[in-house]
Structure formats: C-alpha cells, structure tokens
Amino acid sequence: MSIVGAFDVHRRQLTFDYLDTVTGEVKRGRIVPADREQLSKWLARFAGQDDVHFALEGCTGWRYVVGELLAAGIEPHLAEPADTAALRGKKRHAKTDKTDSRHLRVHLLAGDLPECWIPPEQVLEARAVVRLYKDLLDERRVWHQRIAATLFHQGVPVTASMATAEGRAAAGQLQLSPAGRQAVDTALRQADRLTGELEPLRRQLDMFSRRQAGCRALRATQFGVGPVTSVAIWAELGDVCRFGNSDDVIRHTGLDITVYSSDGKRSAGHLSRQGPQLLRWALYEAAKCAARPAAPDYGYYTTARDRRTAGLATLSVARKLARRCYHTLRELGEEALAPAA
C-alpha cells in the first residue's frame, strides 16, 4: 500500500490521517464542510496513484464517503465500530477526532482492522426503501395505540383492532367526550395518511421482490416470507458467503441466546439483539405464519408453544427460518445479489 489513511466522519467535518509509505510522511487535517463535493475535490490529490487505501467506521455517513472513495479509484475499508473501539484496550486514552483517525490508520496498516462487508448499490437502495416502510409502519402502529389508550381512558371497550375497517368504523361511532373525540379523529386521519404512504411502498417492494433473484427464491421456498419480508431478509443478510455456516447467521441476526455460566452459577439466557433490528423483525413476522395449520413448521411450533409460550415458539421458528434463508441464498451464488431484472 503506497497510501494508508483513515477518516473520522462527522456531520460538520471529516478528519483525515494518512501515511505515505514511500516517503514516511504523515498528514493530518480536516475537510470542511463534510459533503460529496468537498470530499471529491480533496481526493483528487491521489489521482494517478495506485494502491491507495482508506478506512472509516461504519457509522452514519459512511455511504457517501465510500462512494466517493470508489469513484476516485481508492479502496475503502469499513471498520466495525464496536470491535474497533475494543482494540483500544482497557487503559483510558485521550479520545479525539485525530486519535480516532490515527487509530483506524494504524490498525489498517497492521492488517488487524475488523472490517464490515460493504453492500453493493442495489442492496443499499433496497435497505433504504424497506427501512422507510418499517418506520412508517411503526408510526402508524403508535397512532393505533394512542386511539386504544384514549378509548380505555374514556371507559369505552375496544371491540376490534384499529388496523381493521371494522375497528375504525366502530371508533367513529363511540360516545366520547369532545376532547376524546377530537383525539380519536385526529389519530384516525394520521393513520390514513400513513396508510396512503405505505401502499405505494408495498407495491414497489412487491415488484422488486418478484424481479430480484434472491428475493424471488425466498418467497418461493420459505413459507411465510412475503413481498416486504423477503426484501428485508435479503437486504439485511447481504452476501451470505461471508458467513462460515448457519450458526454465524443466527449470531448476525441477534436471535442467538446469550448465557453466562461459571461453576454452579448460570444466568438466565436472553436474546443478544446484536444484529440488524429490521432483520429480526422480518424473520419474526414470517415465523408467525407457522401458527397456521398449513405451515410446514406447524407441528414444531405447537410442540414448542405447549412446552413454553407462543412468543418463544415463534422465535424458535425464526431461527430455523434464518438458517433456511442462508442456505437458499448460498445455493444461488452470485445470482443472489444481482440487480433486479
């Protein structure tokens, strides 16, 4: 590597630190403001040079920095934030933007920088769309919960879910105080607004999942995986070839059980929740379909439900589903990440 450097990314500035391995010269400074235009101009100094490498942490803003590095012919290295911080050790050191960028540069040069997978453009775009869908879905659920809370506060029984037409029609005919009626009507209008935003996104995701090979394979082979969950699972799993086996996939999802055991002491196990939250949501939503008698995992689900609870049984099915999705995408090879037709 002729040039080895790193960026510490912030909204207002990019702090850089790079080493010219030929001359031994180290340069540090800031790029202000932190946007594509300024970064592109700054990277022009490396035009014509070969074997230039820059590292940055996988925090907010990494996407445009990596995009500009690739456009300039520079190889990016995306560092895992938690593992990179752990390399500092237990001893407390001064932490500044300059030390952060130097820390990344030193470990990149040493070859022990914990790196993340950098998704291709089509995966990043799909992630952005499905995450937007999930955010809108969560906001609509909050308004439904506010309606239920208002009705309970007014002493009115809730006979149906606000997500259904029957529940919404019933909410419009209940006897409420003027302020309660105003709160319910406002919440219903907000839910309608969000539904209007969700429907086009759902159709967009449905079309994408039918045209992309990996999503199409998940929908065809995995019971319960639909247009939205197939895109979420495909986008968040990414290149499954980077996982050694299906156990690594379970750890990536955050659905693995963490247990601390020493001698005669053993803590109760709980979910690690270390992976993408959207991936866990998609797997859990798909796994809930195992409660249907027609589901292939219905027998397994009912056995686990009778022994423990329905929620734990669904989690067990979600872990099985994650393993199956891993094998399905792995069998497709490079076609699994191909852009949609």
Wavefront OBJ file of the C-alpha trace (Angstrom):
o trace
v 0.000 0.000 0.000
v 1.521 3.279 -1.086
v -1.016 5.433 0.814
v -2.713 4.252 4.015
v -5.209 6.580 5.627
v -8.422 6.907 7.592
v -11.359 9.254 8.087
v -13.266 10.126 11.242
v -16.704 11.043 9.924
v -18.849 13.786 11.447
v -21.676 15.923 10.120
v -19.612 19.108 10.040
v -16.153 17.836 9.083
v -14.120 14.832 8.040
v -10.891 14.397 9.984
v -8.230 12.625 7.937
v -4.919 10.983 8.779
v -2.851 9.281 6.095
v 0.667 7.918 5.706
v 2.759 7.878 2.556
v 4.579 4.567 2.988
v 7.203 5.537 0.390
v 8.361 8.794 1.988
v 7.168 8.083 5.540
v 5.309 11.406 5.625
v 2.131 11.630 7.731
v -0.503 14.257 7.005
v -3.493 15.213 9.134
v -6.264 17.728 8.811
v -9.970 18.343 8.255
v -12.291 18.549 5.282
v -14.948 21.217 5.816
v -17.818 21.034 5.056
v -18.363 17.278 5.107
v -20.111 16.728 1.788
v -19.558 14.946 -1.503
v -18.254 17.964 -3.367
v -15.519 18.853 -0.876
v -14.503 15.242 -0.392
v -14.266 14.677 -4.143
v -12.009 17.726 -4.529
v -9.785 16.579 -1.679
v -9.447 13.048 -3.066
v -8.230 14.460 -6.393
v -4.730 14.680 -4.877
v -4.454 10.888 -5.170
v -5.323 10.797 -8.864
v -2.988 8.501 -10.770
v -1.648 6.781 -7.649
v -2.060 3.048 -7.236
v -2.709 1.026 -4.095
v -4.384 3.779 -2.033
v -6.411 2.561 0.953
v -8.612 4.487 3.389
v -10.557 3.244 6.408
v -13.606 4.663 8.196
v -16.057 3.403 10.771
v -19.449 2.056 9.738
v -21.385 4.932 11.318
v -23.890 7.386 9.840
v -22.458 8.986 6.715
v -20.213 6.133 5.634
v -22.190 5.513 2.432
v -21.310 8.718 0.603
v -17.676 8.577 1.778
v -17.272 5.029 0.475
v -18.978 6.046 -2.769
v -16.522 8.890 -3.343
v -13.550 6.678 -2.479
v -14.647 4.110 -5.047
v -15.239 6.834 -7.637
v -11.677 8.087 -7.063
v -10.234 4.581 -7.511
v -9.375 4.243 -3.815
v -10.058 1.030 -1.924
v -12.317 1.665 1.108
v -12.233 -0.323 4.340
v -15.337 -0.140 6.523
v -14.483 -0.783 10.170
v -16.890 -2.336 12.671
v -17.323 0.405 15.339
v -17.604 -1.766 18.465
v -14.736 -4.106 17.593
v -12.580 -1.173 16.530
v -13.176 0.573 19.853
v -12.306 -2.659 21.679
v -8.847 -2.586 20.097
v -8.032 0.391 22.307
v -7.948 -1.904 25.321
v -8.970 -1.165 28.903
v -6.427 1.589 29.503
v -8.012 5.020 29.136
v -6.506 7.186 26.425
v -7.347 10.644 25.177
v -10.072 10.335 22.549
v -10.330 12.995 19.855
v -11.114 13.030 16.153
v -7.380 12.995 15.417
v -6.699 9.996 17.640
v -9.710 8.170 16.183
v -8.484 8.581 12.611
v -4.929 7.637 13.617
v -6.281 4.575 15.448
v -8.024 3.405 12.268
v -4.972 4.108 10.102
v -2.587 2.213 12.408
v -4.746 -0.903 12.521
v -5.401 -0.782 8.780
v -1.665 -0.744 8.172
v -1.147 -3.552 10.698
v -3.798 -5.653 8.929
v -5.932 -6.332 12.010
v -8.741 -3.829 11.388
v -12.146 -5.536 11.994
v -13.929 -4.848 8.716
v -17.572 -4.887 7.681
v -18.999 -6.023 4.376
v -19.694 -3.127 2.006
v -23.003 -3.786 0.220
v -23.425 -3.001 -3.476
v -25.639 -0.136 -4.575
v -28.750 -2.246 -5.238
v -28.644 -3.660 -1.702
v -28.200 -0.214 -0.152
v -31.166 1.142 -2.102
v -33.366 -1.803 -1.112
v -32.379 -1.357 2.529
v -33.334 2.315 2.423
v -36.774 1.573 0.966
v -37.660 -1.286 3.309
v -36.434 0.670 6.342
v -38.635 3.581 5.299
v -41.572 1.169 5.075
v -40.859 -0.160 8.567
v -40.562 3.372 10.016
v -43.936 4.354 8.579
v -45.452 1.096 9.825
v -44.174 1.761 13.337
v -45.545 5.297 13.290
v -48.976 4.078 12.213
v -48.966 1.493 14.997
v -48.226 4.265 17.502
v -51.328 6.160 16.369
v -53.419 2.983 16.674
v -52.104 2.551 20.209
v -52.993 6.141 21.046
v -56.575 5.505 19.915
v -56.778 2.405 22.100
v -55.349 4.324 25.062
v -57.858 7.165 24.582
v -60.789 4.750 24.403
v -59.641 2.979 27.553
v -59.232 6.308 29.350
v -62.799 7.187 28.333
v -64.058 3.835 29.630
v -65.073 2.594 26.184
v -64.352 -1.080 25.394
v -62.234 -1.793 22.320
v -64.041 -4.441 20.290
v -61.744 -4.592 17.240
v -58.290 -3.534 16.143
v -57.857 -0.048 14.745
v -55.902 -1.623 11.884
v -59.136 -3.137 10.532
v -62.015 -1.410 8.776
v -64.465 -2.740 11.403
v -62.445 -1.287 14.252
v -62.122 2.096 12.580
v -65.833 2.236 11.809
v -66.672 1.325 15.404
v -64.306 4.004 16.746
v -66.129 6.652 14.728
v -69.489 5.805 16.350
v -68.477 5.605 20.009
v -69.757 8.028 22.627
v -66.747 10.096 23.730
v -66.109 13.448 25.345
v -65.393 16.334 22.914
v -61.651 16.171 23.604
v -61.651 12.387 23.330
v -63.500 12.530 20.007
v -61.014 15.118 18.726
v -58.076 12.919 19.747
v -59.542 9.819 18.096
v -60.474 11.612 14.871
v -57.025 13.184 14.623
v -55.338 9.825 15.172
v -57.536 8.204 12.528
v -56.596 10.893 9.996
v -52.904 10.419 10.758
v -53.258 6.653 10.341
v -54.998 7.180 6.989
v -52.171 9.470 5.871
v -49.585 6.855 6.749
v -51.588 4.131 5.020
v -51.547 6.249 1.878
v -47.729 6.372 2.089
v -47.401 2.660 2.865
v -49.418 1.247 -0.008
v -47.185 2.579 -2.848
v -44.094 1.414 -0.951
v -45.566 -2.047 -0.520
v -46.299 -2.289 -4.244
v -42.753 -1.112 -5.002
v -41.274 -3.771 -2.713
v -43.577 -6.408 -4.168
v -42.415 -5.582 -7.684
v -38.762 -5.611 -6.612
v -39.076 -8.947 -4.825
v -40.596 -10.540 -7.934
v -37.768 -9.311 -10.178
v -34.758 -9.907 -7.929
v -33.477 -13.490 -7.928
v -32.647 -13.743 -4.229
v -35.945 -12.270 -3.039
v -37.881 -14.380 -5.517
v -36.183 -17.544 -4.235
v -37.007 -16.666 -0.630
v -40.657 -16.078 -1.472
v -40.880 -19.325 -3.423
v -39.163 -21.627 -0.923
v -39.829 -20.188 2.554
v -43.355 -20.375 3.960
v -44.463 -17.053 5.416
v -41.904 -14.894 3.592
v -43.781 -12.257 1.595
v -43.034 -9.199 -0.563
v -41.781 -6.973 2.265
v -40.087 -9.556 4.481
v -38.261 -11.125 1.528
v -36.626 -7.801 0.652
v -35.802 -7.111 4.303
v -34.186 -10.523 4.822
v -32.297 -10.385 1.517
v -31.025 -6.838 2.043
v -30.007 -7.274 5.682
v -28.345 -10.665 5.219
v -26.456 -9.423 2.175
v -23.685 -11.668 0.865
v -24.259 -14.889 2.827
v -20.980 -16.321 1.531
v -19.194 -14.211 4.135
v -20.731 -16.434 6.845
v -18.931 -19.670 7.588
v -22.106 -21.559 8.496
v -25.705 -21.065 9.564
v -24.655 -20.564 13.204
v -22.869 -17.386 12.137
v -26.108 -16.229 10.517
v -28.023 -16.714 13.759
v -25.427 -14.641 15.591
v -25.683 -11.972 12.894
v -29.459 -11.751 13.321
v -29.184 -11.259 17.083
v -31.605 -14.144 17.695
v -28.961 -16.238 19.466
v -29.330 -16.911 23.179
v -26.604 -15.487 25.396
v -25.836 -17.395 28.595
v -23.233 -16.738 31.285
v -22.254 -19.926 33.092
v -19.412 -20.469 35.538
v -19.113 -23.342 38.025
v -22.547 -23.661 39.631
v -23.755 -20.237 38.586
v -25.772 -19.720 35.446
v -27.641 -16.618 34.357
v -30.920 -16.839 32.503
v -30.483 -16.780 28.748
v -31.767 -13.879 26.685
v -31.572 -12.692 23.090
v -28.348 -10.935 22.207
v -30.094 -8.472 19.839
v -26.718 -7.587 18.348
v -27.708 -7.724 14.687
v -29.975 -5.619 12.451
v -33.300 -4.916 14.124
v -35.081 -4.950 10.763
v -33.811 -8.469 10.057
v -35.135 -9.763 13.391
v -38.496 -8.127 12.703
v -38.773 -9.672 9.236
v -37.845 -13.157 10.464
v -40.275 -12.915 13.382
v -43.133 -11.701 11.164
v -42.525 -14.555 8.726
v -42.232 -17.064 11.573
v -45.636 -16.073 12.955
v -47.158 -17.812 9.935
v -46.048 -21.123 11.496
v -49.155 -20.858 13.706
v -51.251 -21.729 10.649
v -52.169 -25.427 10.320
v -50.981 -25.415 6.696
v -47.467 -24.317 7.684
v -44.695 -26.927 7.360
v -43.425 -25.975 10.830
v -46.852 -26.155 12.467
v -46.025 -29.338 14.404
v -42.729 -27.917 15.643
v -44.421 -24.640 16.558
v -47.249 -26.236 18.528
v -44.840 -28.502 20.423
v -42.670 -25.544 21.424
v -45.744 -23.424 22.229
v -47.230 -26.068 24.531
v -43.893 -26.525 26.302
v -43.108 -22.786 26.707
v -45.042 -19.852 25.174
v -46.239 -18.778 21.738
v -43.645 -15.989 21.599
v -40.724 -18.316 22.352
v -42.071 -20.828 19.840
v -42.147 -18.110 17.180
v -38.547 -17.183 17.988
v -37.511 -20.809 17.572
v -39.176 -20.927 14.148
v -37.497 -17.605 13.246
v -34.083 -19.136 13.928
v -34.923 -22.137 11.742
v -36.119 -19.753 9.028
v -32.862 -17.758 9.180
v -30.871 -20.949 8.573
v -33.059 -21.879 5.609
v -32.764 -18.434 4.074
v -28.988 -18.680 4.417
v -28.879 -21.975 2.519
v -31.333 -20.746 -0.127
v -29.280 -17.639 -0.897
v -25.978 -19.515 -0.724
v -27.154 -22.016 -3.347
v -27.885 -19.144 -5.746
v -24.261 -17.968 -5.581
v -23.521 -14.660 -7.258
v -27.028 -14.512 -8.698
v -28.425 -13.919 -5.192
v -27.141 -10.316 -5.126
v -27.701 -9.495 -8.795
v -29.684 -6.320 -9.541
v -33.405 -6.752 -10.180
v -34.266 -7.591 -13.760
l 1 2 3 4 5 6 7 8 9 10 11 12 13 14 15 16 17 18 19 20 21 22 23 24 25 26 27 28 29 30 31 32 33 34 35 36 37 38 39 40 41 42 43 44 45 46 47 48 49 50 51 52 53 54 55 56 57 58 59 60 61 62 63 64 65 66 67 68 69 70 71 72 73 74 75 76 77 78 79 80 81 82 83 84 85 86 87 88 89 90 91 92 93 94 95 96 97 98 99 100 101 102 103 104 105 106 107 108 109 110 111 112 113 114 115 116 117 118 119 120 121 122 123 124 125 126 127 128 129 130 131 132 133 134 135 136 137 138 139 140 141 142 143 144 145 146 147 148 149 150 151 152 153 154 155 156 157 158 159 160 161 162 163 164 165 166 167 168 169 170 171 172 173 174 175 176 177 178 179 180 181 182 183 184 185 186 187 188 189 190 191 192 193 194 195 196 197 198 199 200 201 202 203 204 205 206 207 208 209 210 211 212 213 214 215 216 217 218 219 220 221 222 223 224 225 226 227 228 229 230 231 232 233 234 235 236 237 238 239 240 241 242 243 244 245 246 247 248 249 250 251 252 253 254 255 256 257 258 259 260 261 262 263 264 265 266 267 268 269 270 271 272 273 274 275 276 277 278 279 280 281 282 283 284 285 286 287 288 289 290 291 292 293 294 295 296 297 298 299 300 301 302 303 304 305 306 307 308 309 310 311 312 313 314 315 316 317 318 319 320 321 322 323 324 325 326 327 328 329 330 331 332 333 334 335 336 337 338 339 340 341
